[in-house]
Amino acid sequence: MGLASTAFDYAFRLQRVRQIMAEREIDLLFLPPSAGLQYLTGLKRSHPTFGNTNYNGGWVHGALIGLDKGPILSLPRMATLFSTFPASLEVAVLQDTADPDLHIRRLLSKFGHVRRIAVEDRTWGQAILRMQELLPDADFISAGPLLTELRRVKSPQEIELMRQAASIVDQTHEYIVSILRPGLSYLEITTELDRKMAELGSEGPSFPTTLIPMAPGIGPGEDPWSGGQKVGGATGLVQGMSLSFDYGSTFDGYCNDYGRTVYIGEPPAEFLKVYDLVIGAQTAAREAMKAGTITGEQANMVARRSIEDSGYGEHFFHRLGHGIGLDVHEPCYLSEGDTTVLESGMTFTIEPSIFIPGKFGARIEDVFVVTEQGAQPLNLYPRGLQVIS
């Protein structure tokens, strides 16, 4: 664990979260290592890995924030190794042979009578179960709505970090297109994408790097999300294939999420039509997304209109986009049912697609920031079709 490089006003953020806690009669907030904890303290998350790393009382790992006490960071001893912590955090270490229940009971006693505790949505189940036993009279609620209210509108500092994350991806895609050729394997492509992002300053992929190859008899297959797997009988690029990308970088904790489609060989007329529809749908949405005038649901409808009118509606089978920031998927959503009015400083992906099984697929995805003039792109890589001969 380490510290974010950018110096945000964490004291002000803690003041804001406590104000909201008081308004909602929340006595205590529990945040495991997460985007929410980084937002409030500057303490960054570790790189994700497969499987669990189990320590004695690993469930105690998290910060306790009261209305006038804390934050207190509780963690097992092994999690302190090679780590740096913000000076504003009181650190309480659980030793290897200590009793985690007693450890947490002592910390909870510092916050007086806790009637309502808000826990981050991805808190370990074991942590919640144990704290419910220790606080039998407390009401446990989700901290998600509280954190969304704090984080959904980005500051200029945050937007600049997201712009740098976008620049890493733009440069990576320019490189990867330059090496594409028939016969190149999916594994080689995904490996190079991740390597190049790291070379350019990414802390790691914001989610698993994804390729979606499609052609008659090829893909999307049983596992289109794994670049190392055999997809539809092929393990690499062939003539007559569309190849869609979905990947992203992270910079000082902030995420990018990006997509393009290239065609290997001479694209058929219908693919060119479909590709233009996808580009047009993104353009229509970004132009309509003027702060204070449109909801997430309405933006989704704007983008779908031309695709549905052209008879391809069933092949645009997902939401138009999602909020993005310290998490790669955040509320609010450009989706049916989300009636949130878009505000200046909100950041979203806009990612329409058309995937026709047995033929081809086309998608585009960029990160945008909402303004009064419409959504302005943070990703600047060209949106025109690139053909790989």
Buried (B, 14 or more C-beta within 10 A) or exposed (E): BBBBEBEBEBEEBBEBBBEBBEEEEBBBBBBBBBBBBBBBBBBBBEEEEEEEEEBBBBBBBBBBBBBEEBBBBBBBBBBBEEBEBBEBBBBBBBEEEBEBBEBBBEBBEEBEEBEBBBBBEEBBEEBBEBBEEBBEEBEBBEBBEBBBBBBBBBEEEBBBBBBBBBBBBBBBBEBBBEEBEBEBBBBBBBBBBBEBBBEBBBBEBBBBBBBBBBBEEBBBBEEBBBBBBBBBEBBBBBEBBBBBBBBBBBBBBBBBBBBBBBBBBEBEEEBEEBBBBBBBBBBBBBEBBBBEEBBBBBBBBBBBBBBBEBEBBEBBEEBBBBBBBBBBBBBBBBBEEBEBEBEBBBBBBBBBBBBBEEBBBBBBBBBBBBBEEBBEBBBEBEBEBEEBE
